[in-house]
Amino acid sequence: MTQISSMTVPLGKKSSSSYLNSNFGDGFLSEAVGQHAIVSVADRKGSITYVNDKFIEISGYSRQELVGQNHRLLKSETHPPEFYRGLWKTIAGGDTWHGEIRNLNKNGEPYWVKATIIPFLNDQGKPVKYLSIRTDITQVKAAESLKQQQASLDLIDHQVYMLWPDNLEIFYANRVAREQSLSLGMEPDERAPGFLEEGVTKADFKALLSPILSGEQESTTYHADVPLLGGGTFPAEITAQMIRPHDEKKRIFLSVRDITARRKVEKAKSEFIATISHELRTPLTSIIGGLGLIKMSLLKGETGPVTRLVDISSKNAVRLKKLIDDILDLEKLETGKMIIQMRQFDLAQAIRDSVTEISGFQTEKNVSIQTFGTATPVMMAGDRERLQQVMANLLSNALKFSHEGGLIEVRLENEGANVCVSIKDWGVGIPDEAQSSIFDKFVQSDMTDARSAGGSGLGLTITKEIVEQHGGSVGFDSKYGVGTTFHFTLKRSAVRCPRR
C-alpha cells in the first residue's frame, strides 16, 4: 500500500479521487481540515450526507436541517444558471471544481466562500459522492469592494464623505475631502459632522439629515458656506443620501459641491433678464410712441415731423430685431442647431459692407471708422452672413464703448494660409476682473455701462461660437480706461468644425 507521507500516487483526474476514496473516510477528512474549513459531503445526486460544525455555524442551519438537503438550500441570486450548470458539469465529469460562491444563510444574509469540490469516483470512473471544502472570504470580498469603491470616489472632483447613520461619525473621505481636511489642519475623521457650516452643532446636523434618518426620504439637499484654507468660505450644495451597499451596512453618502460657478451664472442670468427686459421695453416704447405721434400728425395734416419719427421708429425696430435675433441664436447654440454654410466669398468686401452698415448707427457719438487691408479681394471659404454677424457684434461693441468723437480701426491682414481681422477702439476698456468671463453667456463687462450702452450680453458668446465653428479662434487685448482690440483668425479654406 502507498504510504501517505510519500505522496507517490499520481493526482490525476481519476487517481486523485480513487486515492482519497480508498485512503480517507469522512471522519479523517473532517478531523484534518474541519478546524479551519467549511466541509460537507454530498452523494452522487447532490444530497448532503455530512456537514462539519463550521458549516453549521456559517449557514445558520442545524445538522438535521442540512442533511438530506441539496446545496441549493444556500443558493443566492448572484450567480446565473450557467454558473451552476458549469459547476455540476465539471464535477459530474470527474474533475475538481474551484471557484467563489455567494451563498445565503438561514436568515437570508449573504456570505462568500472560496470552494473546492472534489468528486469521489468508483472503478468505472463515475462519481459516487462529492467532498466540498470551503473557506469564508466574506471579509476579503468586502475589503475588495470597498477598495474599488474608494478608488472610484477618489476620481470625483468634489468632497465626498461616508458617515454611519447611528452616530454620524465619518469613516471615509475621498481624495478631495482629505486634501481639504489636511489644508484646514486636521485629519478627515477629526472633522465633526457640523464641519460643513460654522456654528452647526451635531444636533443641528442631525436635524438637517432627519428626513433620511427617519426613512421619510432617500436623500436630502441643503446649502451651506464651507470653510476654505486661509479663511473665508465657499458656497456649497450638500447632498446626503442613505445607501445600502450589497452585503454591507447602510451608511450616509455625503457630497459637497462647490457652487460658486453656478451662483455666478445664476447672478449673470438674473442681471441678463433685468437688462434684456429693459432693452426690449425701450425700443418698443419708442416705436409705439413714434407711431402714435405719426398717426396724430397725419390726422392733423402735419407732415413735417413724420420723416424724423419714422427714422427713430425704424432704428428702434432694427435694435429690437437684433435683441430678438441674439436670443434666438443663443437657443440655437444651446441645441446645436446653428447652421454654418461654407461658400467662397470675398472677406474684404464683407468687412466693408459691415462697416457701411454700422456707420448708419454711429452718428450720435460722431465716431470715425477706418479700415486697413480691405482694398483688394481676400477670398476664403466660410459663411458670409454669419461672419458679417461677427463683424456687426464686434463693431457694435467698439462703438458702444468708444468715447464721443472717438476712432475705431478695422484691419484685415493676410497670414499665409490664414487671415486675421482686428477691431480696435480707444474706449473705456474691459476691467481686469471681467476679462476671464467676457465670452461667457449673459456676461457684460460692467452692468452700469451695459445699461447705458445697450445690448443683450450675448454678442461675444455668439461671436466666439461662429468663429470656432469656422475652425478659427477669437481673442482680445484690453486695458481698462485705455481701449480694447478684439481679433479673430480664420483659415482661408475653412471646414466647419464639429460641435464640441
C-alpha positions as CSV (number, residue, x, y, z in Angstrom):
1,M,0.0,0.0,0.0
2,T,1.2,3.5,-0.8
3,Q,2.3,5.4,2.3
4,I,0.6,8.7,3.0
5,S,3.8,10.5,3.8
6,S,5.4,9.7,0.5
7,M,2.5,11.1,-1.7
8,T,3.7,9.0,-4.6
9,V,0.3,8.3,-6.0
10,P,-0.3,10.5,-9.1
11,L,-3.1,13.0,-8.6
12,G,-4.8,12.9,-12.0
13,K,-8.5,13.2,-12.7
14,K,-9.3,9.7,-11.6
15,S,-6.3,8.7,-9.4
16,S,-6.8,11.7,-7.1
17,S,-10.4,10.7,-6.3
18,S,-9.5,7.0,-6.1
19,Y,-6.7,7.7,-3.7
20,L,-8.9,9.9,-1.4
21,N,-11.7,7.4,-1.7
22,S,-9.5,4.4,-0.7
23,N,-7.4,6.1,2.0
24,F,-9.7,8.6,3.7
25,G,-13.1,8.4,5.3
26,D,-15.4,11.3,6.2
27,G,-14.2,11.3,9.8
28,F,-10.5,11.6,8.9
29,L,-11.0,14.4,6.5
30,S,-13.1,16.4,8.9
31,E,-10.5,15.8,11.6
32,A,-7.8,17.1,9.3
33,V,-9.5,20.2,7.9
34,G,-12.6,20.7,10.0
35,Q,-10.9,23.1,12.3
36,H,-10.1,25.6,9.6
37,A,-12.6,25.0,6.7
38,I,-16.3,24.6,6.0
39,V,-16.7,20.9,5.0
40,S,-19.6,19.0,3.6
41,V,-20.1,15.7,1.7
42,A,-22.9,15.0,-0.8
43,D,-24.0,11.8,-2.5
44,R,-23.9,11.3,-6.3
45,K,-27.3,13.1,-6.6
46,G,-26.1,16.1,-4.6
47,S,-27.9,15.4,-1.4
48,I,-25.9,16.4,1.7
49,T,-24.8,13.5,3.8
50,Y,-22.3,15.2,6.1
51,V,-21.5,18.8,7.4
52,N,-18.9,19.9,9.9
53,D,-19.5,22.4,12.8
54,K,-18.2,25.3,10.8
55,F,-20.7,24.6,8.0
56,I,-23.5,24.7,10.6
57,E,-22.1,27.9,12.2
58,I,-21.8,29.9,8.9
59,S,-25.1,28.7,7.4
60,G,-27.2,29.1,10.5
61,Y,-28.9,25.8,9.9
62,S,-28.8,22.8,12.2
63,R,-27.3,19.5,11.1
64,Q,-30.7,18.0,11.0
65,E,-31.9,20.8,8.7
66,L,-29.0,20.3,6.3
67,V,-28.5,16.5,6.0
68,G,-30.7,15.2,3.2
69,Q,-31.0,18.6,1.5
70,N,-29.3,19.9,-1.7
71,H,-26.8,22.7,-1.5
72,R,-29.4,24.7,-3.5
73,L,-30.8,25.5,0.0
74,L,-28.0,28.1,0.3
75,K,-28.3,29.4,-3.3
76,S,-28.4,33.2,-3.8
77,E,-29.4,35.1,-6.9
78,T,-25.9,36.4,-7.5
79,H,-24.8,33.7,-10.0
80,P,-26.6,33.0,-13.3
81,P,-27.9,29.4,-14.0
82,E,-25.0,28.9,-16.4
83,F,-22.6,29.2,-13.4
84,Y,-24.2,26.3,-11.6
85,R,-24.6,24.2,-14.7
86,G,-20.9,24.6,-15.4
87,L,-20.0,23.6,-11.8
88,W,-22.2,20.5,-12.0
89,K,-20.9,19.5,-15.4
90,T,-17.3,19.7,-14.1
91,I,-17.7,17.6,-11.0
92,A,-20.1,15.1,-12.7
93,G,-17.4,14.6,-15.3
94,G,-14.9,13.6,-12.6
95,D,-13.0,16.9,-12.4
96,T,-12.3,19.0,-9.4
97,W,-14.0,22.4,-9.4
98,H,-12.5,25.6,-7.8
99,G,-14.3,28.9,-7.5
100,E,-16.0,31.5,-5.4
101,I,-19.7,31.3,-4.5
102,R,-22.0,33.7,-2.8
103,N,-24.5,31.9,-0.5
104,L,-27.3,32.9,1.8
105,N,-27.6,31.7,5.4
106,K,-30.8,30.8,7.1
107,N,-31.6,34.4,7.9
108,G,-31.1,35.4,4.3
109,E,-27.8,37.1,5.0
110,P,-25.1,36.7,2.3
111,Y,-21.7,35.3,2.7
112,W,-18.9,34.4,0.3
113,V,-16.8,31.2,0.2
114,K,-13.9,30.0,-1.8
115,A,-14.8,26.4,-2.6
116,T,-13.1,23.3,-3.9
117,I,-15.4,20.4,-4.8
118,I,-13.7,17.0,-5.3
119,P,-15.6,14.1,-6.9
120,F,-15.0,10.6,-5.4
121,L,-15.0,8.1,-8.3
122,N,-15.8,4.4,-8.5
123,D,-13.9,1.8,-10.5
124,Q,-15.8,2.8,-13.6
125,G,-14.8,6.5,-13.2
126,K,-18.3,7.6,-12.1
127,P,-18.8,10.0,-9.1
128,V,-20.3,8.3,-6.1
129,K,-20.0,11.3,-3.7
130,Y,-18.6,14.8,-3.6
131,L,-16.4,16.4,-1.0
132,S,-16.7,20.2,-0.6
133,I,-14.1,22.2,1.2
134,R,-14.8,26.0,1.6
135,T,-13.1,29.0,3.1
136,D,-15.1,32.0,4.3
137,I,-13.9,35.0,2.3
138,T,-16.8,37.4,3.1
139,Q,-14.4,40.0,4.7
140,V,-12.0,39.7,1.8
141,K,-14.7,40.4,-0.7
142,A,-16.0,43.3,1.4
143,A,-12.5,44.8,1.5
144,E,-12.1,44.4,-2.3
145,S,-15.4,46.1,-2.8
146,L,-14.5,48.9,-0.5
147,K,-11.2,49.4,-2.2
148,Q,-12.8,49.6,-5.7
149,Q,-15.4,51.9,-4.3
150,Q,-12.8,54.2,-2.8
151,A,-10.8,54.2,-6.0
152,S,-13.8,55.4,-7.9
153,L,-14.8,58.0,-5.3
154,D,-11.2,59.4,-5.4
155,L,-11.8,60.4,-9.0
156,I,-14.7,62.6,-8.1
157,D,-13.7,66.3,-8.2
158,H,-15.6,67.4,-5.1
159,Q,-15.7,66.4,-1.5
160,V,-17.3,63.0,-0.6
161,Y,-17.8,61.6,2.9
162,M,-19.2,58.4,4.3
163,L,-20.9,58.5,7.7
164,W,-22.5,55.9,10.0
165,P,-26.2,56.8,10.5
166,D,-26.3,55.8,14.1
167,N,-23.6,58.2,15.4
168,L,-23.0,60.4,12.3
169,E,-19.2,59.7,12.6
170,I,-17.1,60.0,9.4
171,F,-15.4,56.7,8.5
172,Y,-14.4,57.6,4.9
173,A,-13.3,60.7,3.0
174,N,-12.3,60.8,-0.7
175,R,-9.1,62.4,-2.0
176,V,-10.6,65.9,-2.4
177,A,-12.1,65.8,1.1
178,R,-8.8,64.5,2.6
179,E,-6.9,67.3,0.9
180,Q,-9.4,69.9,2.1
181,S,-9.3,68.5,5.7
182,L,-5.5,68.5,5.8
183,S,-5.4,72.0,4.4
184,L,-7.5,73.0,7.5
185,G,-5.0,71.3,9.8
186,M,-7.0,68.1,10.7
187,E,-7.5,64.6,9.7
188,P,-10.8,63.8,7.8
189,D,-12.1,61.7,10.7
190,E,-11.4,64.5,13.1
191,R,-13.9,66.8,11.4
192,A,-17.1,67.0,13.4
193,P,-20.3,66.4,11.4
194,G,-21.0,70.1,11.7
195,F,-17.8,71.0,10.0
196,L,-19.6,71.9,6.8
197,E,-21.0,75.1,8.3
198,E,-19.7,77.2,11.2
199,G,-21.9,77.2,14.2
200,V,-23.7,74.0,13.3
201,T,-23.8,71.5,16.2
202,K,-24.2,67.8,16.0
203,A,-27.9,68.2,16.9
204,D,-28.3,70.7,14.2
205,F,-26.6,68.4,11.7
206,K,-28.8,65.5,12.8
207,A,-31.9,67.7,12.3
208,L,-30.8,68.6,8.7
209,L,-30.5,64.8,8.0
210,S,-33.7,63.9,9.8
211,P,-35.6,63.2,6.5
212,I,-33.2,60.4,5.6
213,L,-32.5,59.2,9.1
214,S,-36.3,58.7,9.6
215,G,-36.7,56.9,6.3
216,E,-39.1,59.6,5.1
217,Q,-36.7,60.4,2.1
218,E,-33.8,58.6,0.4
219,S,-31.9,61.8,0.1
220,T,-31.9,65.5,1.2
221,T,-30.1,68.6,-0.1
222,Y,-29.3,71.8,1.6
223,H,-26.8,74.7,1.1
224,A,-24.1,76.0,3.4
225,D,-20.9,78.1,3.4
226,V,-18.0,75.7,3.8
227,P,-14.6,76.9,5.3
228,L,-11.6,77.4,3.0
229,L,-7.9,77.3,3.6
230,G,-6.6,80.6,4.7
231,G,-10.0,81.8,5.9
232,G,-13.2,82.6,4.1
233,T,-15.8,80.2,2.8
234,F,-17.3,78.9,-0.5
235,P,-21.0,78.3,-1.2
236,A,-21.7,74.6,-1.3
237,E,-24.6,72.3,-2.2
238,I,-24.6,69.4,0.2
239,T,-26.5,66.2,-0.7
240,A,-26.9,63.4,1.9
241,Q,-28.2,60.1,0.7
242,M,-28.9,56.9,2.6
243,I,-27.3,54.0,0.7
244,R,-27.4,50.2,1.4
245,P,-24.4,48.6,-0.3
246,H,-24.6,45.0,-1.3
247,D,-23.6,42.8,1.6
248,E,-22.7,45.8,3.8
249,K,-24.2,48.0,6.5
250,K,-26.2,51.0,5.4
251,R,-24.4,54.4,5.6
252,I,-24.8,58.0,4.6
253,F,-23.2,59.2,1.4
254,L,-22.4,62.9,1.7
255,S,-21.3,65.0,-1.3
256,V,-20.1,68.6,-1.0
257,R,-20.2,70.5,-4.3
258,D,-18.7,74.0,-4.8
259,I,-21.4,76.0,-6.5
260,T,-19.5,79.3,-6.8
261,A,-19.6,79.0,-10.6
262,R,-23.3,78.1,-10.6
263,R,-24.1,81.1,-8.4
264,K,-22.1,83.3,-10.8
265,V,-24.2,82.0,-13.7
266,E,-27.4,82.4,-11.8
267,K,-26.5,86.0,-10.9
268,A,-25.5,86.7,-14.6
269,K,-28.8,85.2,-15.8
270,S,-30.7,87.4,-13.3
271,E,-28.9,90.5,-14.5
272,F,-29.4,89.4,-18.1
273,I,-33.2,89.1,-17.6
274,A,-33.2,92.6,-16.0
275,T,-31.1,94.0,-18.8
276,I,-33.0,92.4,-21.7
277,S,-36.3,93.4,-20.2
278,H,-35.2,97.0,-20.1
279,E,-33.6,96.7,-23.6
280,L,-36.8,95.2,-25.1
281,R,-39.1,97.7,-23.4
282,T,-37.1,100.8,-24.5
283,P,-37.4,100.3,-28.3
284,L,-40.9,99.1,-28.1
285,T,-41.9,102.2,-26.1
286,S,-40.2,104.4,-28.7
287,I,-41.8,102.6,-31.6
288,I,-45.3,102.7,-30.1
289,G,-44.9,106.4,-29.1
290,G,-43.5,107.3,-32.5
291,L,-46.3,105.5,-34.4
292,G,-48.8,107.3,-32.2
293,L,-47.3,110.7,-33.0
294,I,-47.2,109.8,-36.7
295,K,-50.9,108.9,-36.6
296,M,-51.7,112.2,-34.8
297,S,-49.6,114.2,-37.3
298,L,-51.2,112.6,-40.3
299,L,-54.7,113.2,-38.9
300,K,-53.8,116.9,-38.4
301,G,-52.2,117.1,-41.8
302,E,-48.8,117.9,-40.3
303,T,-46.2,116.0,-42.3
304,G,-43.1,117.8,-41.1
305,P,-42.2,115.6,-38.1
306,V,-43.2,112.3,-39.8
307,T,-39.9,111.6,-41.5
308,R,-38.0,112.1,-38.3
309,L,-40.4,109.9,-36.3
310,V,-40.3,107.2,-38.9
311,D,-36.5,107.2,-38.8
312,I,-36.5,106.9,-35.0
313,S,-39.0,104.1,-35.1
314,S,-37.1,102.3,-37.9
315,K,-33.8,102.4,-35.9
316,N,-35.6,101.1,-32.8
317,A,-37.2,98.3,-34.8
318,V,-33.7,97.3,-36.0
319,R,-32.5,97.4,-32.4
320,L,-35.4,95.3,-31.3
321,K,-34.8,92.7,-34.1
322,K,-31.1,92.5,-33.1
323,L,-32.0,91.7,-29.5
324,I,-34.5,89.0,-30.5
325,D,-32.0,87.5,-33.0
326,D,-29.4,87.2,-30.2
327,I,-31.9,85.4,-28.0
328,L,-32.8,83.0,-30.9
329,D,-29.1,82.5,-31.7
330,L,-28.5,81.6,-28.1
331,E,-31.2,78.9,-28.3
332,K,-29.5,77.6,-31.5
333,L,-26.2,77.4,-29.7
334,E,-27.7,75.6,-26.7
335,T,-29.3,73.0,-29.0
336,G,-26.5,72.7,-31.6
337,K,-28.8,74.0,-34.4
338,M,-26.8,76.9,-35.6
339,I,-26.3,76.4,-39.3
340,I,-22.9,77.3,-40.9
341,Q,-22.9,77.2,-44.7
342,M,-19.4,77.2,-46.3
343,R,-19.1,79.0,-49.6
344,Q,-16.4,81.0,-51.3
345,F,-16.7,84.8,-50.7
346,D,-14.7,88.0,-50.5
347,L,-14.0,88.7,-46.9
348,A,-12.7,92.2,-47.7
349,Q,-16.0,93.1,-49.3
350,A,-17.9,91.6,-46.4
351,I,-16.0,93.8,-43.9
352,R,-16.5,96.9,-46.0
353,D,-20.3,96.2,-46.1
354,S,-20.3,95.6,-42.3
355,V,-18.6,99.0,-41.7
356,T,-21.0,100.8,-44.0
357,E,-24.0,99.2,-42.2
358,I,-22.8,100.1,-38.7
359,S,-21.8,103.6,-39.8
360,G,-25.5,104.4,-40.1
361,F,-25.9,103.9,-36.3
362,Q,-22.8,105.8,-35.1
363,T,-23.7,109.4,-35.9
364,E,-24.8,110.2,-32.3
365,K,-21.3,109.8,-31.0
366,N,-19.5,111.0,-34.1
367,V,-17.1,108.1,-34.0
368,S,-14.9,107.5,-37.1
369,I,-14.2,104.1,-38.5
370,Q,-11.1,103.5,-40.6
371,T,-10.4,100.3,-42.5
372,F,-7.0,98.9,-43.5
373,G,-6.2,95.9,-45.8
374,T,-9.7,95.7,-47.4
375,A,-9.0,97.5,-50.7
376,T,-8.2,94.2,-52.5
377,P,-10.3,91.0,-52.5
378,V,-9.5,88.3,-49.9
379,M,-11.2,85.1,-51.0
380,M,-12.0,82.4,-48.4
381,A,-14.4,79.6,-47.6
382,G,-17.0,80.4,-45.0
383,D,-20.5,81.6,-44.1
384,R,-20.6,85.2,-45.2
385,E,-23.8,86.0,-43.3
386,R,-22.5,84.6,-40.0
387,L,-19.1,86.2,-40.3
388,Q,-20.8,89.6,-41.0
389,Q,-22.7,88.9,-37.8
390,V,-19.3,88.6,-36.1
391,M,-18.2,91.9,-37.5
392,A,-21.5,93.5,-36.5
393,N,-21.1,92.3,-32.9
394,L,-17.5,93.5,-32.6
395,L,-18.1,96.8,-34.3
396,S,-21.2,97.4,-32.2
397,N,-19.2,96.8,-29.0
398,A,-16.4,99.1,-30.2
399,L,-18.9,101.8,-31.0
400,K,-20.9,101.4,-27.7
401,F,-17.8,101.8,-25.5
402,S,-16.0,104.4,-27.6
403,H,-15.8,108.0,-26.3
404,E,-17.5,110.9,-28.1
405,G,-15.6,111.7,-31.3
406,G,-13.5,108.6,-30.9
407,L,-11.9,106.3,-33.5
408,I,-12.3,102.7,-34.5
409,E,-9.7,100.9,-36.6
410,V,-10.6,97.7,-38.6
411,R,-7.7,95.7,-40.0
412,L,-7.6,92.7,-42.4
413,E,-4.2,91.0,-42.6
414,N,-3.0,88.0,-44.5
415,E,-1.0,85.5,-42.5
416,G,-0.1,82.8,-45.0
417,A,-3.0,80.2,-45.0
418,N,-4.8,82.3,-42.5
419,V,-6.4,85.8,-42.4
420,C,-6.7,87.9,-39.2
421,V,-9.3,90.6,-38.6
422,S,-8.9,93.1,-35.7
423,I,-11.2,95.8,-34.4
424,K,-9.5,98.4,-32.2
425,D,-11.1,101.2,-30.1
426,W,-9.8,103.7,-27.6
427,G,-12.8,103.5,-25.4
428,V,-13.4,102.5,-21.8
429,G,-11.7,99.1,-22.0
430,I,-12.6,95.9,-20.0
431,P,-11.9,95.7,-16.3
432,D,-9.3,93.1,-15.3
433,E,-11.8,91.2,-13.1
434,A,-14.2,90.8,-16.1
435,Q,-11.7,89.7,-18.7
436,S,-11.7,86.0,-17.9
437,S,-15.5,85.7,-18.4
438,I,-16.1,88.1,-21.2
439,F,-17.1,85.3,-23.7
440,D,-19.5,83.7,-21.2
441,K,-23.2,83.7,-21.7
442,F,-25.1,86.7,-20.3
443,V,-21.9,88.5,-19.3
444,Q,-21.2,92.2,-19.9
445,S,-18.1,93.9,-18.6
446,D,-20.0,96.3,-16.5
447,M,-23.7,96.4,-15.9
448,T,-23.8,100.1,-15.5
449,D,-22.1,100.6,-18.8
450,A,-24.3,97.9,-20.4
451,R,-27.4,99.7,-19.3
452,S,-26.3,103.0,-20.8
453,A,-24.8,101.4,-24.0
454,G,-27.5,98.8,-24.6
455,G,-27.1,95.2,-25.7
456,S,-28.1,91.7,-24.7
457,G,-24.7,90.5,-23.4
458,L,-24.9,87.6,-25.8
459,G,-22.9,89.0,-28.7
460,L,-19.5,87.8,-27.7
461,T,-20.7,84.3,-26.9
462,I,-22.3,84.1,-30.3
463,T,-19.2,85.6,-31.9
464,K,-16.9,83.0,-30.3
465,E,-19.1,80.1,-31.4
466,I,-19.3,81.3,-35.0
467,V,-15.6,81.8,-35.3
468,E,-14.8,78.4,-33.7
469,Q,-17.3,76.6,-36.0
470,H,-15.2,78.1,-38.9
471,G,-12.1,76.4,-37.4
472,G,-10.8,79.8,-36.2
473,S,-10.0,81.5,-32.9
474,V,-11.0,84.7,-31.3
475,G,-9.3,86.8,-28.6
476,F,-8.8,90.3,-27.3
477,D,-6.3,92.7,-25.7
478,S,-7.7,95.3,-23.3
479,K,-6.6,97.8,-20.7
480,Y,-9.2,99.5,-18.6
481,G,-9.5,103.2,-19.4
482,V,-7.3,102.9,-22.5
483,G,-9.2,100.7,-25.0
484,T,-9.8,97.3,-26.5
485,T,-8.7,95.3,-29.5
486,F,-10.8,92.2,-30.5
487,H,-9.2,89.9,-33.1
488,F,-10.2,86.7,-34.8
489,T,-8.2,84.4,-37.1
490,L,-9.7,82.2,-39.9
491,K,-8.3,79.7,-42.3
492,R,-8.8,80.6,-45.9
493,S,-10.1,77.1,-46.7
494,A,-12.1,76.7,-43.5
495,V,-14.0,73.5,-42.9
496,R,-16.8,73.6,-40.3
497,C,-15.6,72.1,-37.0
498,P,-17.8,69.5,-35.3
499,R,-19.7,70.9,-32.4
500,R,-17.9,70.2,-29.1
